[in-house]
Amino acid sequence: MKLCVALDLPTFEENIALARQLKDFDIWLKVGFRSYIRDGKKILKELKVINPNFKIFLDLKLYDIPNTMADASEEIAKLGVDMFNVHASSGIIAMRTVMERLKEVKNPPLVLAVTALTSFDDEAFKEIYHDDIDTKALQFAKNAHDAGINGVVCSAHESWMIKANTDNSFLTLTPGIRPFGEDAGDQKRVADIKMAKEESVDFIVVGRPIYKADNPKEIVQRILSHL
């Protein structure tokens, strides 16, 4: 299981300061909407300067018509990131089109498909998707697997079920991780490290418990010691 630290701080300078504190660790860094819209390619380049071995997950959750998603995926691959994501609800054709386009790229990044956002509880999810989370997340995961996607973004609650119904090598990345039982905040389907391990999660994403800590480096070290 690998740790992915979410760089969700209010400014470029704060995100870079956090990355510098963590420069000696073998970890992934997640750059999401807020950071990428504000800082663009600059933050990706600076992170690699700090530590060329940092792995970068660009969390933009692509969702559009198939060709537009494929065009965007090709451009993302040129950025040199190691992983990005799309929405599984964009459909099998869109996901397959993305993966076909990336075959033309040398050393393409991993691609994950978002199943159900961890901010959803079952009631809110049903209002949109007209089914319960477990059923729909599994369907989305099977679609992604059939389309050739490398794995899915899901909660720890669905990870084992998804692997059991697709392939054990099918990657699962889980946001909403509260490593040692910290406050859930705006997340609904959270988990700690113990549960993530039991559910065979491949990547855990941790944000606030790290960047809001007095000593982020110490928290990262503690998390890594439990993986």
Order of alpha helices (4+ residues) and beta strands (2+ residues): beta-alpha-beta-alpha-alpha-beta-alpha-beta-alpha-beta-alpha-alpha-beta-alpha-beta-alpha-beta-alpha-alpha
